[in-house]
Amino acid sequence: MNFISKEKGLLSWLLTGDHKRIAMLYLASITFFFFIGGALAGLIRLELLTPQSDLMATDTYNKVFSMHGIIMIFFFLVPSVPATLGNFFIPMMIGAKDLALPKINLLSWYLYVAAGILGLYAMMAGGVDTGWTFTTPLSTHYLNTNVVTTGLAIFIAGFSSIFTGLNFIVTIHKMRCPGMTWFRMPLFVWSHYAASILMVLGTPVLAITLVLVVLERVAGIGVFDPTKGGDPLLFQHLFWFYSHPAVYIMILPGMGVISETVSTFSRKRVFGYTAVAFSSVAIAVFGFFVWAHHMFIMGISNYSMLVFSLLTMLVAVPSAIKIFNWAFTLYKGSITFETPMLYTFGFMGLFTIGGLTGVFLASSGTDIHLTETYFIVAHFHFVMVGGMLMAFLAGVHFWWPKMTGRMYPEKISQLAAIVTFIGFNLTFFPQFILGTLGMPRRYATYPPEFQVLNVFSTAGATILGAGYLLPLLYLTWSLRYGEIAGENPWQATGLEWQTQSPPLTENFPAIPIMDHEAYDYEWLDGQREKEVASVG
Amino acid sequence: MSDSQAVSDSRIVVHGAAEGAHHEHLPYQRHHFETYAQQSDATNFAMWLFLLTEVMFFGGLFTAYLIYRNWYYPAFVQASHQLQIFWGTANTAVLITSSFTMAMGVWSAEMRKKGALVLCLVVTFILGLVFLGIKTIEYKEKIDKHHIPGFHYSMQSFTNPASDEEVYKEYHDKPLAVDMARHTEIYFFLYFAMTGMHALHMIIGIAILGFMIFRAQAGAYTTGHVTFVENFGLYWHFVDIIWIYLFPLLYLISRHQ
């Protein structure tokens, strides 16, 4: 008996309060949106195979890249790790039976689905071509596409994200099992706590900004329209006040996954546990004070540029703390190279490149040259795809045996991880060069001398696409044919591994007592010896 | 901080009827909580967090107000003359009274006085409706004067204040240049956006109150399980506090120059 087999039928899933079932619902829905967003990315790369606009008209291209950004950010990256793995494992890691607010959790999924359907409807009914940034007054006065519908879709998706974050914070504060002090929590929980703070404080600002955009568009008022005395920069401030922290909403949960996998597959406690825990919180705090680095070419004052440059560089410090501590965790560890670990290595390398190029962009002088070019595109894809998506895949593989009770096939998944890594680099590394050479982003056409690098990039995207299709196939296959996983196939220390797979509806037969530190492999060995002794 | 300790080992169920019966769940305790105290703690905490998101939500509007008020100060001063302090004050009194009756309602629920609870909720409900009624009178006046931004907006009251006799009598405003007068539209937009968003919260609150009155009559909140009434009270006070900020910002400050 487990949480999947306990009740049968569609309704038992659609009306569930079980965080694990809701996580599975989320997993299915975000995968759906990932492949839609991915297909749009494929169209973009196909169009950019040649310098002319030949596959689609330029305004269609504008819609395609806008919808790619909107779907990937709001419907995939923001909910990706938190709503699936976070939802599933935060209660288990802290020894709780469920999240504190199961109904709100289910409501969050329904809001996500409603938002997704509305977003897809907007796409089918003609799309939107503002870019994912909804820049005013372009979005409010000059474009005749589905800005209002898309805006509402994101508004609703925002509430789904707020409810997830709120639920996590309450759960982490109030639902920990006996002995589970703050500094015994796995770092996965810490990073979700930090990301939740950002969700709860940032998302409402995006919500009100979108309300203002919709009102301005519907009623023709000029809050953001300079011809009517409004200030387009105000829109930028409000928008980036959410949308910059949003990149930490996306990456922090991924960093949480990496802390778990690095420790498990090198069989060592995460080096500098406390520093890694606090660096998550530091990223959340600093993350709120850097938004104007998106506005260096928008006419903010030199002093603001100076201050925001400096603050932005400060964020590099906690990020670097994490990378260094993971590297030190590896040092003298017993490293094994299962698939989650391969993705983890991918994350560490690619995120480092993504992060360091972020420092180039943080310094306003370089940024003015590089912004709005493919350098930016490459930079955030290194962080979001090379970082976050790798972390997501690492997490999905790592916890797949726990979620489904079955192992994924190891060899082919290792192959997929390597294919993804090669495809990713081939896709996005040329874009750094294209950007420094001056190729602007968001155009369907480009000068012929850029073609060679663009062909590399498109070829890479094809390989990358194959790398993403593979897990979809073999993970689905493994649901039925995978090897039975057992309780703890990785010999990991988290509480979620000390119970059956898939878990019971209430997670544990009895509420566990946390009597050791996190990542305590000696405790785990002791447990095993006890078991052997009791059997013997 | 007690929070750094795990919750469930430090608290024991001691709540009215449940005394001495730790292992039996109270009927309203949900299965995933260890104790009733943990449940009500968690729910209250969630409500406070939700109110925090509301602060951020309204914060965007307050920021816009702050900026445009500094930019278009004369327009904002004259436009605020169009709001009637009498109605604003009346509404403030209505809301504060409703907060009092709501607080009494929570107290009645805690004391398990069913009749008093129903009475308090009904009065709060009525006061909420009175607030919306007064707001409607104010909005109606704006419609009549063509002060609805976006739709047939007229700035005559500001380019030629004498044409707007009632207001002119009181303030003797000097005519604004068209360039400044047109920015009164942003003031009215913010006025409608802020009070409208506030009114929307009131409407949601009143709807929930209506539902609560029936539940209270059925005795649902006088069992010792007051979390819902308590949290709704928090919401109601929060909406009240938003108004407490809106009233001076929109009606009162810098009215007399």
Interface residues (C-beta under 8 A of the other chain):
Chain A: A96 K97 D98 A100 L101 P102 I104 I162 L166 N167 I169 V170 T171 H173 K174 M175 R176 C177 P178 G179 M180 T181 W182 V200 L201 G202 T203 P204 V205 A207 I208 T209 V211 L212 L215 A219 G220 I221 G222 V223 K228 G229 G230 D231 L234 H237 L238 E506 I511 M514
Chain B: D3 S4 Q5 A6 V7 S8 D9 R30 H31 H32 E34 Q38 D41 A42 T43 F45 A46 L49 F50 L52 T53 E54 M56 F57 F58 G59 G60 L61 T63 A64 I67 Y68 W71 Y72 P149 G150 F151 R182 H183 E185 I186 F189 L190 A193 M197
